[in-house]
Amino acid sequence: MELEVRHLRALCAIADTGSLHKAARQLGMSQPSLTTQLRRIENALGAELFQRGRTGCRPTPLGHAVLSRARPLVAEMSALVREARATVARADDRRLRIGSTASRALVGWLRRLRQRLPDGTELSLHMNVSANALLRMVAAGHLDVAFVHEVEGCPLRMPDGLEQRVLVEREPQFISMARDHPAAAAPVVDLTDLAEDHWMVDPTVDGEWDGLRRVLAAAGIDPPLLHADYHTAASLIVVGEAVAPCQPTSGPRDDMAIRPLRNDPLAVRLLLCRHPGGSDETYALVYAELAAAYREAALRASTYRQWLLRNKSPLLHAPAA
């Protein structure tokens, strides 16, 4: 048997407390386990290290000799662990791991963060169509923050302990359709105008499928639904084979029309989430730069900008510096 640091730590605990029972409690183990461990250590060294009696355990001469060498080693190992953890903590302070569902604000957000975060900060981005998957990664410590959307009527499964800040309480979802679609002639589209169209939805996006079905059912229409990712959907939309919900920040295209729905029946809530324990100052900065980047993206999209004007949205006004 080779002695390890845990064995030396056990010997120091026994000597310091003078009791196998107290030492076991200090080490977080049972007394029988500690007694067995001590017996193995003594067997390996060939002699007793402690005299057991009614008043407790006292080191033998050999015990004193072993302890005189063990204590500095245990202290050095404890110092090594503390320094290693401090190094890891400093490294964590110089990295920011971001998770996000798709958003037109992402490019501007990352650009702003690179300008505002301290030099040398490592910035990484993990994309996922599933907001719930990103939230689980934050809860597990694999991400520092996650920017996600929550489909109205389909709450996300928020892990215990996560903090969240609302970026937009209710972002309307618009409709993308072919440029020559009859409904594209109007500035605002009724759901009933699209009752005969094929609707495309990505079922891997949390809440998207259930949210759309609920809205269509409430409107009393039952159009044919197709399942595909939205990159695939775009190629079908431009040739008039389908229509699909889209983010209002979606950029203009010559072959596609983006229109709001009357009364905005489809909507999402935009959230920035983090696990408690990180820097409040960094979290505030990350949120502020996200809000600024989102505002930029919103005002660039002409259809969304017009919607914001009609609804007198506070997004039209830049926050005070």
C-alpha positions in Angstrom: 0.0 0.0 0.0 1.3 3.4 -1.0 0.5 6.4 1.3 -1.6 9.1 -0.4 -2.4 12.7 0.6 -5.8 11.5 1.9 -4.1 9.1 4.2 -1.8 11.8 5.6 -4.8 14.1 6.0 -6.6 11.4 8.0 -3.5 11.0 10.3 -3.4 14.7 10.9 -7.2 14.8 11.7 -6.8 12.0 14.2 -3.9 13.7 15.9 -5.6 17.1 15.9 -8.9 15.9 17.3 -7.5 13.1 19.5 -10.4 10.9 18.6 -11.3 8.6 15.7 -15.0 9.6 16.1 -14.3 13.3 15.9 -11.7 12.9 13.1 -14.2 10.8 11.1 -16.9 13.6 11.4 -14.3 16.2 10.4 -13.3 14.2 7.3 -16.9 13.4 6.4 -16.7 9.6 6.7 -17.9 6.9 9.1 -15.8 5.9 12.1 -15.5 2.3 11.0 -14.2 3.4 7.6 -11.6 5.6 9.3 -10.6 2.8 11.7 -10.1 0.4 8.8 -8.0 3.0 6.9 -5.8 3.7 9.9 -5.3 -0.1 10.4 -4.2 -0.4 6.7 -1.8 2.5 7.1 -0.2 1.0 10.2 0.1 -2.4 8.5 1.8 -0.7 5.6 4.3 1.0 7.9 4.7 -2.1 10.2 3.8 -0.4 13.5 1.2 1.5 15.4 0.9 5.2 14.9 -1.6 5.9 17.7 -2.2 4.5 21.1 -6.0 3.9 21.6 -7.4 4.4 25.0 -10.5 5.6 26.9 -9.3 9.1 26.7 -8.8 9.0 22.9 -5.9 8.5 20.5 -2.3 9.7 21.2 0.5 9.5 18.7 3.2 6.9 19.3 6.9 7.9 18.8 6.6 6.7 15.2 3.3 8.5 14.9 5.0 11.8 15.9 7.8 11.2 13.3 5.3 10.5 10.6 3.1 13.5 11.5 6.2 15.8 11.5 6.6 15.0 7.8 2.9 14.7 7.0 1.7 18.1 8.2 3.9 20.2 5.8 2.9 17.9 2.9 -0.8 18.3 3.7 -0.4 22.1 4.1 1.4 22.3 0.7 -1.2 20.3 -1.0 -4.0 22.5 0.4 -2.1 25.6 -0.7 -1.7 24.0 -4.2 -5.5 23.3 -4.4 -6.3 26.9 -3.3 -4.0 28.4 -5.9 -5.3 26.2 -8.7 -8.9 27.1 -7.9 -7.9 30.8 -7.8 -6.3 30.4 -11.2 -9.4 28.8 -12.6 -11.5 31.5 -11.1 -9.4 34.2 -12.8 -9.6 32.3 -16.1 -13.4 32.2 -15.7 -13.5 35.9 -15.2 -11.8 36.3 -18.6 -14.2 34.2 -20.6 -17.8 34.5 -21.5 -19.7 31.5 -22.9 -22.9 32.6 -24.7 -25.8 30.4 -25.8 -28.5 31.6 -28.1 -31.4 30.7 -30.3 -31.4 32.3 -33.7 -31.6 36.1 -33.7 -30.7 39.0 -36.0 -29.3 40.8 -33.0 -26.5 38.3 -32.5 -23.9 39.9 -34.8 -24.3 43.3 -33.3 -24.3 41.9 -29.8 -21.1 40.0 -30.2 -19.5 43.0 -31.9 -20.5 45.3 -29.0 -19.3 42.8 -26.4 -15.8 42.5 -28.0 -15.5 46.3 -27.8 -16.7 46.5 -24.2 -15.3 43.5 -22.4 -11.7 43.6 -21.0 -8.9 42.9 -23.5 -8.1 39.2 -23.6 -11.6 38.0 -22.7 -12.4 34.8 -24.5 -15.9 35.0 -26.1 -17.6 31.9 -27.4 -21.1 31.3 -28.9 -23.1 28.1 -28.8 -26.2 28.1 -31.1 -29.2 25.7 -30.6 -32.8 25.8 -31.9 -33.9 24.4 -28.5 -34.2 27.1 -25.8 -34.7 24.4 -23.2 -31.4 22.7 -24.1 -29.6 26.0 -23.7 -31.1 26.6 -20.3 -30.0 23.2 -19.2 -26.4 24.0 -20.3 -26.5 27.2 -18.2 -27.8 25.3 -15.2 -25.0 22.7 -15.7 -22.3 25.4 -15.8 -21.5 24.8 -19.5 -22.7 28.3 -20.5 -22.6 31.6 -18.7 -25.6 33.2 -20.2 -28.3 32.2 -22.7 -30.4 34.4 -24.9 -33.6 32.5 -25.7 -37.2 33.0 -26.8 -40.3 31.6 -25.2 -43.3 31.0 -27.4 -46.5 32.6 -26.0 -48.6 29.9 -24.3 -45.8 27.4 -24.2 -43.6 28.2 -21.1 -40.0 27.1 -21.1 -38.8 24.5 -18.5 -36.7 26.9 -16.5 -34.2 25.0 -14.3 -34.3 25.9 -10.6 -32.0 28.8 -9.6 -31.6 30.4 -13.0 -31.9 34.2 -13.1 -33.7 35.8 -16.0 -34.1 39.3 -17.4 -36.8 40.1 -19.9 -35.5 41.8 -23.0 -38.8 42.0 -24.8 -42.0 41.1 -23.0 -44.0 40.4 -26.2 -42.3 40.3 -29.6 -44.8 39.8 -32.4 -44.1 37.1 -35.0 -44.5 38.1 -38.6 -45.2 36.0 -41.7 -42.9 35.4 -44.6 -44.4 34.7 -48.0 -43.5 35.0 -51.7 -43.2 38.5 -53.0 -46.1 37.9 -55.4 -48.4 36.3 -52.8 -51.8 38.0 -53.0 -51.7 38.8 -49.3 -48.4 40.6 -49.7 -50.2 43.5 -51.3 -51.6 44.6 -47.9 -49.4 46.1 -45.2 -51.1 43.8 -42.6 -52.2 40.2 -43.2 -55.2 38.4 -41.8 -54.7 34.7 -40.8 -57.7 33.9 -42.9 -55.9 35.2 -46.0 -53.5 32.3 -45.6 -56.0 29.6 -44.8 -55.3 27.8 -48.1 -51.5 28.0 -47.9 -49.1 25.4 -46.7 -47.6 26.5 -43.4 -44.1 25.5 -42.5 -43.0 25.1 -38.9 -39.8 23.7 -37.3 -40.9 21.2 -34.7 -37.5 21.1 -33.1 -38.0 24.7 -31.9 -39.4 24.5 -28.4 -43.1 25.5 -28.3 -43.2 26.5 -32.0 -45.5 23.7 -33.2 -47.9 23.9 -30.2 -48.0 27.7 -30.3 -48.9 27.8 -34.0 -51.6 25.1 -33.8 -53.2 27.0 -30.9 -53.3 30.3 -32.9 -54.6 28.7 -36.1 -57.3 26.8 -34.1 -58.4 30.0 -32.4 -58.7 31.6 -35.9 -60.9 28.7 -37.0 -58.7 27.6 -39.8 -56.9 24.3 -40.4 -54.3 24.8 -43.1 -51.9 22.0 -44.2 -48.8 22.0 -42.1 -45.3 21.1 -43.2 -42.3 20.3 -41.0 -38.9 21.6 -41.9 -36.1 23.8 -40.6 -36.5 27.4 -41.6 -33.5 27.4 -43.9 -35.2 24.8 -46.0 -38.5 26.6 -45.6 -37.1 29.8 -47.3 -36.5 28.0 -50.6 -40.1 26.9 -50.7 -41.5 30.2 -49.5 -39.9 32.2 -52.3 -41.6 30.0 -55.0 -45.0 30.3 -53.3 -45.1 26.7 -52.0 -45.4 27.7 -48.3 -45.7 30.5 -45.8 -44.0 30.5 -42.3 -43.8 32.5 -39.1 -40.6 34.6 -38.8 -38.9 37.0 -36.5 -39.9 40.7 -37.1 -36.2 41.6 -37.3 -35.9 39.4 -40.4 -34.1 41.4 -43.1 -35.7 42.4 -46.4 -35.3 40.1 -49.5 -36.2 40.9 -53.1 -37.9 37.5 -53.5 -39.8 37.4 -50.1 -42.3 39.6 -48.3 -42.4 40.0 -44.5 -45.8 41.1 -43.1 -47.2 41.5 -39.6 -50.4 39.6 -38.7 -53.5 41.6 -37.7 -53.8 41.8 -33.9 -50.4 40.0 -33.5 -51.8 36.6 -32.5 -48.3 35.0 -32.6 -45.7 36.2 -30.2 -42.6 35.3 -28.1 -40.9 36.6 -25.0 -37.2 37.3 -25.2 -35.1 36.4 -22.2 -31.5 36.6 -21.1 -30.8 33.9 -18.4 -27.8 33.1 -16.3 -26.8 30.9 -13.3 -26.4 32.9 -10.0 -22.8 33.3 -8.9 -21.4 35.1 -11.9 -20.4 38.8 -11.9 -23.4 41.1 -11.6 -21.4 43.8 -13.4 -20.6 41.6 -16.4 -24.3 40.4 -16.5 -25.5 43.9 -16.5 -23.1 44.8 -19.4 -24.1 41.7 -21.4 -27.8 42.6 -21.0 -27.2 46.3 -21.9 -25.3 45.4 -25.1 -27.9 42.8 -26.1 -30.6 45.4 -25.7 -28.7 47.9 -27.8 -28.0 45.3 -30.5 -31.6 44.2 -30.6 -32.8 47.8 -31.0 -30.4 48.3 -33.9 -31.7 45.1 -35.6 -35.3 46.1 -35.0 -34.9 49.6 -36.5 -33.0 48.2 -39.5 -36.0 46.0 -40.4 -38.4 48.5 -42.1 -41.6 46.4 -41.6 -40.8 46.0 -37.9 -39.9 49.7 -37.6 -43.3 50.6 -39.0 -44.9 48.3 -36.5 -43.0 49.8 -33.6 -44.1 53.3 -34.8 -47.8 52.3 -35.0 -47.6 50.7 -31.5 -45.5 53.6 -30.0 -43.0 51.1 -28.7 -40.3 52.3 -26.2 -37.8 50.5 -28.5 -37.9 53.6 -30.7 -36.1 55.6 -28.0 -32.5 54.9 -27.2 -31.9 54.3 -23.4 -30.1 57.0 -21.5 -26.3 56.5 -21.4 
